């Protein structure tokens, strides 16, 4: 492959990789979550646990805070009263369930 064609191909692969990674939400760590809660940007974990109980009657098993281009989303693993484990997605600012 000639050098100009190789560079064009490499640029194409890089643009595809960047566009795919931009579609993936970024997982935030506990320190980032704490800063957002302190700034009043998102609900605290205590608020979140209360909302999960109100919305679904489920017990929270695990959680992660995701950042998309437009929103913060809590991804929650919950155990329902029926024993079935489900994934819920909650808007971290409003506490409303969202399709994700």
Buried (B, 14 or more C-beta within 10 A) or exposed (E): EEEEEEEEEEEEEEEEEEEEEEEEBEEBEEEBBEEBBEEEEBBBBEEBBEBBEEBBEBEBEEBBBBBEEEBBBBBBBBBEEEEEEEEBBBBBBEBEBEEB
